[in-house]
Amino acid sequence: MDGRGQVTARLVAVALLGLLLLDPPILGIFREPRLWGGLPALPLYLFLAWGAVIALVAAVLRRGGD
């Protein structure tokens, strides 16, 4: 696979991971009102999952086809 194809495959994998992290059954785990470090669990999870997906996309694009 050429460099561009590898980047595309990695971005597709990151997108699928993002969909999995935001899937309703996974989000259902955080339905109960709990606090993590004084913050509500669901918004904290959503923010961290979203940030992780963005960081992974940045890492894939920065690395390129190496």
C-alpha contacts under 8 A as a table, 3 or more apart, distances in Angstrom:
res1	aa1	res2	aa2	distance
1	M	5	G	5.85
1	M	6	Q	6.35
2	D	5	G	5.30
2	D	6	Q	6.35
2	D	65	G	7.35
3	G	6	Q	5.18
3	G	7	V	6.36
3	G	64	G	7.00
3	G	65	G	3.72
3	G	66	D	6.66
4	R	7	V	5.19
4	R	8	T	6.23
4	R	64	G	7.65
4	R	65	G	5.97
5	G	8	T	5.05
5	G	9	A	6.13
5	G	65	G	7.95
6	Q	9	A	5.09
6	Q	10	R	6.14
6	Q	65	G	6.08
7	V	10	R	5.12
7	V	11	L	6.11
7	V	60	V	6.63
7	V	61	L	7.12
7	V	64	G	6.11
7	V	65	G	5.88
8	T	11	L	5.12
8	T	12	V	6.18
9	A	12	V	5.12
9	A	13	A	6.25
10	R	13	A	5.00
10	R	14	V	6.22
10	R	60	V	6.82
11	L	14	V	5.01
11	L	15	A	6.13
11	L	57	V	6.59
11	L	60	V	7.04
12	V	15	A	5.02
12	V	16	L	6.21
13	A	16	L	5.11
13	A	17	L	6.18
14	V	17	L	4.98
14	V	18	G	6.14
14	V	53	V	6.69
14	V	56	L	6.88
14	V	57	V	6.87
15	A	18	G	4.98
15	A	19	L	6.26
15	A	53	V	7.80
16	L	19	L	5.02
16	L	20	L	6.16
17	L	20	L	4.99
17	L	21	L	6.13
17	L	53	V	7.84
18	G	21	L	5.10
18	G	22	L	6.25
18	G	49	A	7.53
18	G	50	W	7.60
18	G	53	V	6.10
19	L	22	L	5.20
19	L	23	D	5.95
20	L	23	D	5.08
20	L	26	I	7.70
21	L	26	I	6.58
21	L	27	L	7.81
21	L	49	A	6.65
22	L	26	I	6.75
22	L	27	L	6.42
22	L	46	L	7.67
22	L	49	A	7.89
23	D	26	I	5.47
23	D	27	L	6.28
24	P	27	L	4.88
24	P	28	G	5.92
25	P	28	G	4.99
25	P	29	I	7.02
26	I	29	I	5.63
26	I	30	F	7.77
27	L	30	F	5.56
27	L	31	R	6.88
27	L	42	L	7.40
28	G	31	R	5.05
29	I	32	E	7.42
30	F	33	P	7.37
30	F	34	R	7.70
30	F	41	A	6.07
30	F	42	L	5.18
31	R	42	L	6.92
33	P	40	P	6.77
33	P	41	A	7.07
34	R	40	P	5.85
34	R	41	A	5.60
35	L	38	G	5.20
35	L	39	L	5.04
35	L	40	P	4.60
35	L	41	A	5.46
36	W	39	L	5.23
36	W	40	P	6.30
36	W	41	A	5.77
39	L	44	L	6.78
40	P	43	P	6.11
40	P	44	L	6.29
41	A	44	L	5.20
41	A	45	Y	5.99
42	L	45	Y	5.12
42	L	46	L	6.14
43	P	46	L	5.07
43	P	47	F	6.08
44	L	47	F	5.19
44	L	48	L	6.15
45	Y	48	L	5.15
45	Y	49	A	5.95
46	L	49	A	5.19
46	L	50	W	5.97
47	F	50	W	5.20
47	F	51	G	6.04
48	L	51	G	5.03
48	L	52	A	6.04
49	A	52	A	5.08
49	A	53	V	6.28
50	W	53	V	5.26
50	W	54	I	6.32
51	G	54	I	5.10
51	G	55	A	6.10
52	A	55	A	5.03
52	A	56	L	6.12
53	V	56	L	5.10
53	V	57	V	6.20
54	I	57	V	5.15
54	I	58	A	6.19
55	A	58	A	5.08
55	A	59	A	6.13
56	L	59	A	5.00
56	L	60	V	6.14
57	V	60	V	5.14
57	V	61	L	6.13
58	A	61	L	5.18
58	A	62	R	5.91
59	A	62	R	5.10
59	A	63	R	6.01
60	V	63	R	5.27
60	V	64	G	6.09
61	L	64	G	5.08
63	R	66	D	6.27
